[in-house]
Amino acid sequence: MKALIFHEHGGLEQLSYTDVPEPVVGTHEVLIQVKAVALNHLDLWVRKGIPGLQLSLPHIGGSDIAGVVVAVGQEVDSAWEGKHVVLNPSLACGKCEFCRAGQQSQCINFHILGEHTSGGMAEYVAAPVENLYPIPDDYPFTQAAAVPLVFQTAWRALIGQTRLKASESVLIVGAGGGVASAAIQIARLAGAYVYAVTSSPEKEQNARRLGADETINYKEADFAKEIRKRTNKRGVDIVLENVGPATWTQSIRSLAKGGRLVTFGATTGHIGETNLNLLFWNQLHLIGSTMANYAEFDQVMKLIFTHRRLQPVVDRVMPLSEGREAQRILEAGEQFGKLVLEP
Ligand SMILES: [Zn+2]
């Protein structure tokens, strides 16, 4: 089968579109014919190499997959064959104390499909049956592939972790990203007042179209000062962060008394400076969040595929053979929403 692979960690030049063997299906797994796979920043980090992450090379990335079940393992119900599905890329052991408590993303052996295992940038992928989520036959695969990773991440961060309430205010930093596009919609659906920080007038317009009440261009203003000004010095109840050092100080300064900052990533580095006087005096909460537990995943998938209250945001669809160019676009931040590849 055709796949986008890399033999060594490094730059874009390591990617090649080539023939590889089809995956072998385990007894509790299914074989999916990949119809669409969406890119995530995770794919870039995995290609460049994450310290401590040992992969068997060559590696096939791709964590956001939509497709059709074409074969099932010995222990899997054959009724799955022919079903349209998306895959939950969260792989948990199911046995540790955190899994048993229903907190799969805190699993002591937590893995992500396409990061630690072969992913969906290929014509076929094998995955555990527990990770399938059926979608309606009329739902476009190129839209569905843009859903699993970003919506579960945004849902757990805002709903599971900060317990966002209607009437609260939320600041979403870096609104061009896939999780942020999901988060704007989720915050709006939950009844919150939404501020979005982004880098261009075009991205501001897109953020407003998704439901942001107000936007700030961080290239034109210190967004913490701008938030203070617009909220009569109060600040916001919640900040959603994933930029890291480049915005961390401003994000903390944007919080109201008792505010919660939730972070799910750090794209500009790993060390953020925290003014401890602000932390205790303003009684702030700093919260980390990764992916979602399986119950949270099901909740947000239902809102997308059954109730259709949330929409995936797709920047563009490209053939899998142009995967290298797609990764270049993501790396350069030229997109708004997801880049989707079709095998
Ligand atoms: Zn576990």
Residues whose N, C-alpha, C, O or C-beta is under 5 A from the ligand:
A	BS01	ZN	A92 C93 G94 K95 C96 C99 C107 I108 N109
